[in-house]
């Protein structure tokens, strides 16, 4: 009787250097679990959940594919955690983009919007999961079960950031960057929501930036074949940001 076929483990991918791992944190040599997570984040961002190949990730790391089940209870669990971790890093990136312009809230908001659009362009696969969760019900169920509380915290922080930016633009006051330190307190939430106009404007800005990010990420099929649209995308995005900022200043 033939024995069980031994899994082939390929040599380690030479592109996974210390510099690569330091993109994700302070450890030049992360744990195997984190390596699986980090490489998967990159892969999913590029190809999306449908085309994601966990075995390929394991081959790049020269580890057994059985580790996906061991650490993440399966492929969908790995995708769910990779998506949640990517979302947290994405929100921190938006915060850092805005924080680079503390004395000019209009430029800070522009930087926030541009960072969102840029992320959508670079990470269309992750954006698909976050923005069209109903298309991936099994993964979405795992995200809601295991990571929703943390994702909600980061989402609410991000909206608070935009509300504060818009309030600073309207009041012509410096922008103070809030820190991510757990869920928003009830008193802090109430103070933000009391400014109904800024809340409504923040919602409009967030929807506007999300739409531009989807379009820039190449996920808008109807316009993807129009040559004039794709050739002028950078100028159109800049004009869109200009219009949004100008409209806020006139409120």
C-alpha positions, 0 to 999 in steps of 0.5 A, a space after each residue: 500500500 502506497 504511503 501518504 504523499 509527502 507535501 512538497 515545500 519549496 525554498 523560501 522566497 528571497 523577496 521576503 527580506 528583513 526590509 519586507 517584514 519591517 513594513 508590517 512592524 518592528 520585528 525583522 523576523 516575525 513569527 511563522 503565524 505573522 508571516 503567513 498573515 502578512 504575506 496573505 495581506 499583500 496577496 489578498 490586496 492584489 488578487 482578492 479573496 476569490 483568487 487568493 491561494 493560501 498554499 502559494 503563500 505557504 510555498 513562498 514561506 517554505 512552510 507546510 500548508 497545514 499551518 493555515 488550518 493550525 493557526 487560522 482554522 482554514 483559508 476563510 479564517 486567514 482571509 478574515 483576519 488578514 482583512 481585519 488587520 489590513 483595515 486597522 492599518 488602513 485607518 492608521 494610514 489615513 490618520 497619519 496622512 491627515 496628521 502631516 498637516 496640523 496647521 491646515 485642516 483643509 490640506 489635512 482633509 485633502 491628504 485623508 481623501 487622497 490616502 483613501 483613494 490611493 489605498 483603493 488603487 493599491 488594494 482592490 482585493 481587500 477593498 472588495 471584501 470591505 465594501 462588498 461583503 455580501 459577495 463573500 458571505 462566509 468570510 464576512 460571517 467570520 469577520 463579524 464574529 471574530 473582528 467586528 468589535 475592533 473594526 467598528 472601533 476603528 471605523 468610528 475613530 475614522 469618522 470622528 477624525 473627519 468630523 473634527 477636520 470639517 469642524 476645523 475647516 468651518 471654524 478656521 481653527 487648527 486641527 488636533 489629531 485624536 489618538 486611537 485609544 479604545 472605543 469612543 467614550 459616550 461623552 465624546 460621541 455625544 459631543 461629536 454628534 451634537 454638531 449635526 452639520 459637521 456630521 452630515 458633511 463628514 458623511 458626504 465626504 466619506 461617501 465621496 472619497 469611497 466612491 472615488 477610491 472604488 473608481 480609482 481602484 479599477 472596480 468600476 467596470 462601466 467606465 474602465 473601457 473609456 479611454 478618455 476617463 482612464 487617461 485623465 484619472 489623476 487630473 479628475 481626482 485632483 479636481 474632485 478633491 478641489 471641489 470638495 474642499 472648496 465646498 466645505 470652505 463655503 459652508 
